[in-house]
Amino acid sequence: MKIAFETLGCKLNQAETESLAQQFALAGHDLVNGIDKADIYVLNTCTVTHTADSKSRHLLRLAHRRNPNAILVAMGCYAQRAASELAEIEGVGLVVGNDEKTNLLRILQKAVHIDSSGKDTICLSHSSLRTRAFLKIQDGCRSFCAYCVVPFVRNTEVSIPPDVVISEVKQRAKEGYQEVVLTGTRVGVYSCAGVHLEGLLSRIIEETDISRVRLSSLQPGEISPERWLSLPMSVSASPVKQMRNLRKALIFIGGWDLPEFMFSRIHPVQGRKRLRCLGR
C-alpha cells in the first residue's frame, strides 16, 4: 500500500515519523509524498499550543477533502491528550496515542488488514523525508512545569540503549546521511546502563562514520563548558585524529552555534589536551 506521512511539532516527532517510515518500507509498503496518491495518510500531531491543535485538525480535514478514499490516521501528542476530538473529524479512521504509535504497523495490519510483503533491505532517498536524519535517543519528561503540557502526553522517561543508538547511526550513515540529529524530550538527561549523554556522544564519534552530530532539546541546566567542550577529545589520540573527531562533533549548544567556530589547533596543557577556538 502507499503510505504518506506528515509531521507537526518537534524534532522528536520527526524522528519518530522517520522510524515508522522505515518500518513500513521494510514491510513492503511504498512511501509517497502528499495525500493525493496515498492509500493511508498518517499525521503525527502536536499539542504544545492551541495553534498546533488547530493545525492538526485542519490538515486532517484537508487530507479528507483531497482524497476521501484514503484512510486517515491521527497519532502523537494531540491523539494522546484528546483522542475523542480527533476521532470526531470526518474521515479519521484511527487515532493512536504516544503509548501505542510505535506499534502503528501492527495496529493497521489488524484494523484495516493491510498486507506486508517484507523486504530484506531498504533505501530511503533523502528527498522522501529530510536531508538530516533524526534519531530518537530519549523520551519523556516528568518535570510538570506549570506552563507545559508535554509531561501529560509524554510522562514516562526512557532512554534508548547505547548499542541500539550506535546501530541506528551506522544504518543512517549507510543510507548516505552525513548528519544525524539526536532528539528526545530532554536529551540532556539521557542515561542508560550507566552511559550518560557524554559517553553516548563519545561512542558515536569513535564507532561510526557519520560526519556530523547535532543535539536538540537541551535545557539550560544541562549545559556547561566543562561538560560539553571536551567531548570529542581523547588524550591518547593523535592530533590528526582528534581534529577529525572534532569536526564530526558539530554540536549545537543552546544559543551557541559551535559549528560556526573554526578549531584552529590543539595544545598539550599539563598533560591534557585543550582547544583554541577562533570565530569566523
HELIX and SHEET records of a PDB file:
HELIX    1   1 LYS A   11  LEU A   26  1                                  16    
HELIX    2   2 HIS A   50  ARG A   66  1                                  17    
HELIX    3   3 CYS A   77  ARG A   81  1                                   5    
HELIX    4   4 ALA A   83  ALA A   87  1                                   5    
HELIX    5   5 LYS A  101  ASN A  103  5                                   3    
HELIX    6   6 LEU A  104  ALA A  111  1                                   8    
HELIX    7   7 HIS A  126  SER A  128  5                                   3    
HELIX    8   8 VAL A  150  VAL A  153  1                                   4    
HELIX    9   9 PRO A  162  LYS A  174  1                                  13    
HELIX   10  10 VAL A  187  VAL A  189  5                                   3    
HELIX   11  11 LEU A  197  GLU A  207  1                                  11    
HELIX   12  12 PRO A  220  GLU A  222  5                                   3    
HELIX   13  13 PRO A  225  TRP A  228  1                                   4    
HELIX   14  14 PRO A  239  LYS A  248  1                                  10    
HELIX   15  15 LEU A  258  GLU A  260  5                                   3    
SHEET    1   A 5 ASP A  30  VAL A  32  0                                        
SHEET    2   A 5 LYS A   2  THR A   7  1                                        
SHEET    3   A 5 ILE A  40  THR A  45  1                                        
SHEET    4   A 5 ILE A  71  GLY A  76  1                                        
SHEET    5   A 5 VAL A  92  VAL A  96  1                                        
SHEET    1   B 3 ALA A 133  LYS A 136  0                                        
SHEET    2   B 3 GLU A 179  THR A 183  1                                        
SHEET    3   B 3 ARG A 212  LEU A 215  1                                        
SHEET    1   C 2 GLN A 138  ASP A 139  0                                        
SHEET    2   C 2 VAL A 158  SER A 159 -1                                        
SHEET    1   D 2 SER A 191  CYS A 192  0                                        
SHEET    2   D 2 VAL A 195  HIS A 196 -1                                        
SHEET    1   E 2 MET A 262  VAL A 269  0                                        
SHEET    2   E 2 ARG A 272  LEU A 278 -1                                        
END                                                                             
